[in-house]
Amino acid sequence: MISVDVTALIICALVFALVFVLKNFFFEPLAQAMETRQASIDRAASAWDDAQKTIGEARADVAAAVQMARNDGYQWLDEARSGAQGKVKISLDEQRGATRKQIVEARQRLSDETDKAILSLDRDAHLLASQIASKILGRELE
């Protein structure tokens, strides 16, 4: 038979006491601290993922807003350009009309002055021919 003496019982009691103390005052607090730390890490990782998702959405929103503003700007430029081209076309049409009118008036004046000059030259030619004929013939012509 196995003989159990008091020393063995004391050692067993001390080992059980040590296991109890280590379990309650070391391993359980250590496990709780590790679980708490892991939970904090998980929350931080989740918050990081949420922040990255929010940043991605905000980046997409900003990119869309910038693109929309750029498109609006291009549209305004196109409208301004077409408006300016319309004004230039109207101005050119007005200038063409005024120029054509001036050309017509100038042609009319030139035609009138040419007719007057031809009449004047014709009258002067008749007068000169009469004078030459009078001198050559020595008498007045009618």
VEXTOR-862336 format. One record per residue: chain; y, x negated, z of N, C-alpha, C in turn; residue number from 1. Coordinates in pm, whole numbers, plus 32768, in hexadecimal, padded with zeros to 4 digits. Atoms other than C-alpha are relative to their C-alpha. Layout:
% VEXTOR-862336
A/Y/X/Z/Y/X/Z/Y/X/Z/NUM
...
% end
This chain:
% VEXTOR-862336
A/7F8B/7FB1/8000/8000/8000/8000/807C/7FAC/8000/1
A/7F83/804A/800C/8162/7FA2/7FC9/804A/8012/8084/2
A/7FB6/7FF7/7F82/821E/7F4E/80FE/8094/7FFC/7FE1/3
A/7F70/7FF5/8013/838C/7FB2/8104/803F/7FD8/8083/4
A/7FBC/8028/7F85/845D/7EFE/81FD/8091/802D/7FFB/5
A/7F76/7FD0/7FEF/85C0/7F45/826F/805C/7FBA/7F9D/6
A/7FAA/804B/805B/865B/7E39/8194/7FF9/803F/7F74/7
A/800E/7FC3/8083/85D0/7ED9/805C/8047/8087/7FFD/8
A/7FBC/7F7F/7FFB/8653/802B/80CD/8098/7FED/7FFE/9
A/7F6E/801B/7FFD/87AC/7F98/8113/802D/7FD7/7F74/10
A/7FDB/802C/8087/87B0/7EEF/7FBD/8002/8079/7FA2/11
A/8003/7F86/8055/874C/8038/7F19/8079/8057/801E/12
A/7F8B/7FAF/7FDC/885B/80EF/7FDA/807E/7FC1/7FCA/13
A/7F89/8044/8033/895C/7FE7/7F7B/8008/800C/7F67/14
A/8000/7FF3/8092/88F3/7FF6/7E0C/802B/808D/7FD9/15
A/7FD7/7F77/801E/8910/8173/7E0C/8094/8015/801F/16
A/7F72/7FF5/7FDC/8A61/8157/7EBE/8055/7FBC/7F96/17
A/7FB6/8049/8067/8AD4/8052/7DBF/8003/8051/7F7E/18
A/8006/7FAE/8078/8A62/8130/7C9D/805E/8078/800F/19
A/7FA9/7F8D/7FE8/8B15/825B/7D39/8093/7FD6/7FF7/20
A/7F75/802F/8000/8C56/8194/7D71/802A/7FD9/7F73/21
A/7FDD/8029/8089/8C4D/80F7/7C17/800E/8079/7FA4/22
A/7FFC/7F8A/8055/8C03/8245/7B74/807F/8050/8019/23
A/7F8E/7FAA/7FDF/8D15/8306/7C2B/8087/7FB9/7FF4/24
A/7F7E/8044/7FFB/8E23/81FA/7C41/8017/7F9E/7F8D/25
A/7FEA/805E/806F/8DEA/8120/7B0E/7FDD/803F/7F78/26
A/802D/7FD1/8083/8D1C/81B6/79F3/8040/8085/7FD7/27
A/7FC2/7F80/8023/8DA0/831E/7A02/8095/7FF1/7FE3/28
A/7F73/8014/8023/8F12/82B2/7A15/8010/7FB2/7F7D/29
A/7FFB/804D/807C/8ECD/81B5/7902/7FE1/805B/7F88/30
A/8023/7FA3/806B/8E26/82C1/782B/8071/8064/7FE8/31
A/7F8F/7FA3/800F/8F46/83B4/7870/8076/7FBA/7FBD/32
A/7F93/804B/803D/9044/82A5/7818/7FE4/7FEA/7F6B/33
A/8025/8015/808C/8F88/8259/76D5/800A/8083/7FB1/34
A/7FF5/7F7E/8043/8F71/83CD/767F/8092/8027/7FED/35
A/7F71/7FE1/8009/90E2/83FB/76CC/8042/7FAB/7F94/36
A/7FC9/805B/8065/9137/82CA/75F7/7FD5/802D/7F75/37
A/8032/7FD3/8082/905B/8348/74D9/8045/8082/7FD7/38
A/7FB9/7F84/801F/90FC/84A0/74F1/808F/7FE2/7FD5/39
A/7F77/8027/8026/9255/83FC/74E4/8000/7FC2/7F74/40
A/800A/803D/8084/91E7/832E/73B8/7FEA/806C/7F96/41
A/801A/7F93/805F/9160/8466/730D/807E/8054/7FE8/42
A/7F83/7FB4/800F/92A5/8524/7353/8065/7FB1/7FAF/43
A/7FA2/8053/804B/9372/83FF/72D2/7FD9/7FF9/7F6D/44
A/802E/8004/808B/929A/83E7/7199/801D/8085/7FBB/45
A/7FE3/7F7C/8037/92BC/855D/7165/8096/8010/7FE6/46
A/7F6E/7FF9/8012/9434/8546/7199/802A/7FA9/7F8B/47
A/7FE2/8059/8071/943E/8421/70A4/7FDD/8044/7F7C/48
A/8028/7FBA/807A/937D/84E8/6FA1/805F/8073/7FE1/49
A/7FA0/7F92/8014/9462/8614/6FD5/8086/7FCA/7FCF/50
A/7F80/803C/8029/9593/8533/6FB8/7FF8/7FD0/7F70/51
A/8010/802E/808A/950B/8496/6E79/7FFE/8076/7F9F/52
A/8003/7F88/8055/94C4/85F0/6DEB/808D/8039/7FF2/53
A/7F77/7FCD/8002/9623/8663/6E4B/8059/7FA7/7FAA/54
A/7FB2/805E/8052/96B7/8528/6DB1/7FDF/8013/7F6D/55
A/8027/7FE9/808C/95EF/8562/6C73/803C/807F/7FC9/56
A/7FC5/7F82/802C/9663/86CB/6C5F/8097/7FF2/7FEF/57
A/7F6E/8014/800A/97CB/8664/6CA4/8021/7FAA/7F86/58
A/7FE9/8056/8075/97B1/8552/6B9C/7FF3/8053/7F80/59
A/8012/7FAB/8076/972C/8650/6AA2/8076/8062/7FF2/60
A/7F8C/7FA4/8004/9843/8746/6B00/807C/7FB7/7FCF/61
A/7F8A/804E/8029/994A/8636/6ADA/7FF6/7FDC/7F6C/62
A/8012/8022/808E/98B7/85C7/698D/801A/807A/7FA9/63
A/7FE9/7F85/804D/98B7/8730/6914/8095/8023/7FFF/64
A/7F70/7FE1/7FF8/9A1D/8763/698E/8050/7FA0/7FA8/65
A/7FBA/8063/8053/9A8D/8620/68E6/7FEB/8020/7F6C/66
A/801D/7FDF/808C/99E0/8683/67A2/804D/807D/7FD6/67
A/7FB7/7F86/801F/9A7C/87DE/67B2/8095/7FE2/7FF2/68
A/7F72/8025/8008/9BD4/8749/67F7/801B/7FB1/7F80/69
A/7FF0/804D/807B/9BA2/8654/66D9/7FFE/805D/7F87/70
A/8006/7FA0/806E/9B3D/8770/65F1/807F/8054/7FF8/71
A/7F82/7FB5/7FFE/9C6C/883A/6662/8072/7FAB/7FC9/72
A/7F98/805A/8032/9D49/870C/6621/7FF8/7FF0/7F69/73
A/8011/800A/8091/9CB6/86DF/64C6/802B/8081/7FBB/74
A/7FDA/7F7F/803A/9CE6/8851/6484/8098/800E/7FFE/75
A/7F6D/7FFA/7FFC/9E52/883E/64F5/803C/7FA4/7F97/76
A/7FCE/805C/8065/9E86/870E/6418/7FEF/803B/7F74/77
A/8016/7FC2/8082/9DEA/87C3/62F1/8062/8071/7FE7/78
A/7FA0/7F92/800F/9EC3/88F5/6330/808C/7FCA/7FE7/79
A/7F7B/803C/8012/9FFA/881C/6351/800C/7FC3/7F75/80
A/7FFF/803F/8084/9F9C/875B/6216/800B/806A/7F94/81
A/7FFA/7F97/8067/9F5D/8899/614E/8087/8047/8003/82
A/7F7B/7FC4/7FF6/A0A0/8931/61D3/806A/7FA8/7FC0/83
A/7FA0/805E/803A/A161/87F9/6174/7FEF/7FFA/7F68/84
A/8016/8001/8091/A0BC/87F4/601E/8036/8080/7FC0/85
A/7FC8/7F83/8033/A11B/8961/5FF0/8097/7FF9/7FF6/86
A/7F6E/800E/8003/A283/8915/604C/802B/7FA3/7F91/87
A/7FE0/805F/806B/A284/87EA/5F61/7FF0/8044/7F78/88
A/8016/7FB9/807F/A1F4/88C4/5E4A/8071/8062/7FE5/89
A/7F91/7FA1/8010/A2FB/89CF/5E87/8080/7FB6/7FDA/90
A/7F88/804F/801D/A40D/88C7/5E8A/7FFC/7FC9/7F72/91
A/800B/8034/8088/A388/8828/5D4C/8012/806F/7F99/92
A/7FEF/7F8F/805C/A372/897C/5CA3/8093/8027/7FF5/93
A/7F71/7FE0/8002/A4DA/89C6/5D09/804D/7F96/7FB0/94
A/7FBC/806C/8048/A549/8871/5C89/7FE2/8006/7F6A/95
A/8022/7FF2/808F/A48C/88A5/5B42/8050/8071/7FC1/96
A/7FB2/7F90/8034/A531/89F7/5B16/8092/7FDC/7FEE/97
A/7F74/8028/800A/A688/8967/5B5F/8013/7F9C/7F8F/98
A/7FF6/8064/806A/A647/8843/5A75/7FF4/8042/7F77/99
A/800E/7FB9/807F/A5D0/8929/595E/807F/804F/7FDF/100
A/7F83/7FB6/8015/A704/8A00/598F/806F/7FA2/7FD3/101
A/7F9B/8062/8026/A7E1/88CA/597C/7FE9/7FCF/7F71/102
A/801E/802D/8089/A72B/8859/5841/8028/806B/7F9B/103
A/7FDA/7F92/805A/A75A/89B0/57A0/8098/8006/7FF3/104
A/7F6D/7FFD/8005/A8CB/89AF/57FF/8037/7F89/7FB2/105
A/7FD1/8078/8047/A8F5/884A/5781/7FE6/800E/7F6B/106
A/801D/7FEB/808E/A84B/88A3/5637/8062/8063/7FC3/107
A/7FA0/7F9C/8032/A92C/89D3/5615/808A/7FC1/7FED/108
A/7F7D/8043/800C/AA63/8902/565A/8000/7FA0/7F89/109
A/800B/805E/806F/A9E8/87FA/5566/8004/804A/7F7A/110
A/8000/7FAF/807B/A9A6/8906/5460/808C/8034/7FE3/111
A/7F76/7FCE/8012/AB00/899E/5499/805D/7F91/7FD3/112
A/7FA8/8070/8023/ABAA/884B/5489/7FDF/7FCD/7F73/113
A/8027/802A/8087/AAE0/87F1/5352/8039/8061/7F98/114
A/7FC7/7F9C/805D/AB48/8938/52AA/8096/7FED/7FF2/115
A/7F6F/8016/8005/ACB4/88F8/5307/8020/7F82/7FB0/116
A/7FE7/807E/8048/AC9D/8792/5288/7FE7/8012/7F6A/117
A/801E/7FE8/808E/ABFC/8806/5142/8071/8050/7FC0/118
A/7F90/7FB0/8036/AD0D/890E/5113/807D/7FAA/7FF1/119
A/7F8A/8057/8006/AE18/880E/5163/7FF2/7F9C/7F8E/120
A/8015/805F/806D/AD7D/870F/5077/8008/8046/7F78/121
A/7FFB/7FB4/807D/AD55/8819/4F69/8091/801F/7FDA/122
A/7F73/7FE2/8018/AEC2/8881/4F8F/804B/7F81/7FD8/123
A/7FBE/807E/8020/AF32/8716/4F92/7FD5/7FCE/7F76/124
A/8031/802C/8084/AE56/86CE/4E61/8046/8050/7F92/125
A/7FB9/7FB0/8064/AEF4/87F1/4DA2/8092/7FD5/7FF4/126
A/7F75/802C/8000/B04E/8783/4E07/800E/7F79/7FBB/127
A/7FFC/8085/803B/B003/861C/4DA7/7FE3/8009/7F69/128
A/8021/7FEF/808E/AF66/868B/4C5E/8078/803C/7FB6/129
A/7F89/7FC5/803F/B099/875F/4C15/806D/7F97/7FEE/130
A/7F98/8068/800A/B182/863D/4C5D/7FDD/7F9A/7F95/131
A/8029/8061/8065/B0B4/854F/4B88/8011/803E/7F74/132
A/7FF5/7FBD/8083/B0A3/864A/4A6C/8093/8010/7FD9/133
A/7F72/7FF2/801F/B21D/8687/4A86/803A/7F7B/7FD2/134
A/7FC9/8082/8025/B267/8516/4A73/7FCB/7FD7/7F77/135
A/8038/8027/807F/B179/84E0/4953/803A/8057/7F90/136
A/7FCF/7FA6/8066/B1ED/860F/4895/8099/8004/7FFC/137
A/7F6F/8000/7FF9/B353/85EF/4901/803A/8088/8017/138
A/7FCE/7F7C/7FE2/B376/8757/495F/7FB7/8039/8078/139
A/803A/7FBC/7F8A/B328/8840/4A82/7F8F/805A/7FD3/140
A/8071/7FA8/801B/B1D8/88EE/4A88/8003/8073/8062/141
A/8003/7F8D/7FA9/B1A3/8A3E/4B12/7F7B/8015/803D/142
% end
